[in-house]
Amino acid sequence: MAELVFFSGTMDSGKSTLALQTDHNYRARGREGLIFSRGDRAGESRVSSRLGLEVAAHEVTDTTDFWAEISGRIAGGEAVDYLVCDEAQFYSPGQVEQLARLVDEMEIDIFAFGITTDFRTRLFPGSARLIELADRIEVLQVQSLCWCGARATLNARTVDGVMVTEGEQVVIGDVGERETPAEVAYEVLCRRHHMRRMTALTARRRSAHESLWS
Ligand SMILES: [Zn+2]
């Protein structure tokens, strides 16, 4: 039986590394698959992991129709046994429904990888739909850590190191060349420090300030 599996975790929990490993393992068993991603840090049509692995992928856009694309390939004689779908939090709910239909009607295994919540701690629409529809949800076991050493469960957006709580849901940071004057980046935090808006930088500044006055 084919399955829709959602592998979820915070940033830095090794999702893309696992996505690439999953693709490798299935390919080594002689199964045919395709890799999709959206907005990878390495640029369009790539899946890259922080450990340095990088492969070509099909870029998902607003107009991607997984059902039409994959059923069309199969009708054309191509074998598609599985899909690895990275950065799945950026897919639309409709696209997640197309993936579920491929599982049920085409017997294609779908391995989706994504973070669950945005920088405001709200579910991404794509992740919400995956949680609703997946046969299985696997929470990645590689723990990412807050600067304080506690398990990090939330993603914060920072502008020049300072946490922000307003703005577009999707702004790709950490992509190398700076195009904007302020540097947008992401940092994983424990809930306590997310609620207090305390990033590694602001914590360092605070302790430097305190030692100056103590
Ligand atoms: Zn913390």
Residues whose N, C-alpha, C, O or C-beta is under 5 A from the ligand:
A	BS01	ZN	C146 C148 A150 C190 H193
